[in-house]
Amino acid sequence: MKTNYCLCASVIFLIVSVGCATSDRPYSPSDLTGVKQVPSRATKTAYRKQSVSQNQVRNSASAAGYYIVKPGDTLYSVAFANNMDYQTLALINGIKAPYTINVGQRLLTDSVRSERKLYRVVKGDTVYNISKRYDLTPAQLASMNGIDKSFNIRIGQVLVVGKKTVNSSVQNVNQGRIASSQPVSASKQQTASKTTPEKRTGSSAPAMSLTSSGTAASSSAATGGKSSSASSSKYQNVARNNAKVNWRWPYNGKIVEGYSRNNKGIDISGNRGDSVRSAAKGKIVYAGNALRGYGNLIIINHDDDYLSAYAHNDAILVAEGQMVESGQVIARMGSTDAKSVRLHFEIRHNGESVNPLSYLPKK
């Protein structure tokens, strides 16, 4: 009986030994890294909740009207990605030229949340009448906005005109973008007895706003009369219009996708490696691939009012900060982040996407 027991024990030991010898790696209970395990339903649920929580933390800044700067970003690319005017983005974050931003920096991307009261210059404006409208001196307005001694301003320029009060409201703001025809904010803390009826000096002039004392300020140099003293003459340079860009086609090809609500430019088909040219002279303000969906992207600033963008390139042939001429080769056509070889071309005016076909020469 003992002999049979010993024989059985020997056979079992031999089988176990052979099994271990044929395994690539024997795993102990405390070392299961190489074993595929099926998680339980509870484990899967916990993992999903953890993933959702991490995504919420990651996206909370953006969802709350903020953006966290990533490697490769520039102020222009952040503004472009958030459909903003780069000047507005700079002003509400207190960033001055040359608009340096740092990785990890949190940028406010919602002008409605800004503590600064903003105004976009329209035709007929001067430093003098804008400052009077917001109860400032011309020197104060110039200092707040880095306006030089010539006191020149341009149509479409965004200016800081003060700080918002608790009771003030923001007007003419569309999805965080400043309206182009009237003051961005107007005080509503005046009582009905102190409020003066709004007047206009013409269809192109901004509405009159009330000063902190409740008295109406002049809305244009033309209505200044006696209020425009000789000492104010140096501030009376009327806002100029810079928006005179001579556009040309960046590539001569077939349009395969037109401008629409979902496609903020036009897509032109072509051959891989073909030359992509600057649509107008300007400065390269972004050259990289940090913007999802655009692939290798180039953004050019034209006279501060207009930007043009060139996406899906195979190769970028220019660098940020470089000045380019109209028609200069800036990239090689490709298909980065695209379903086919194409050039995605955009024009943006004061941060707003516009139909390039309204600006390009007719074919």
ABEGO torsion letter per residue (X at the ends): XAAAAAAAAAAAAAAAAAAAAABABBBBAABAAABBBBBBAAAAAAAAAAAAAAAAAAAAAAAAGBBBBBBGBBAAAAAAAAGBBAAAAAAAAGBBOAGBBBBGBBBBABAAABABBBBBBBBGBBAAAAAAAAGBBAAAAAAAAGBBAAGBBBBGBBBBAEBBBAABBBBGBBGGBBBAABBABBBAABBAAABBBBBBAEAABBBBBBBAAGBBBBABAAAAEAABBAAAAAAABBBBBABBBBBBBABBBBBABBBBAABABBBBBBBBGBBBBBABBEBBABBBAABBGAEBBBBBBBGGABBBBBBGBABBABBBGBBBBBGBBABBBBABGBABBBBBBBBBBGGBBBBAAAABBBX
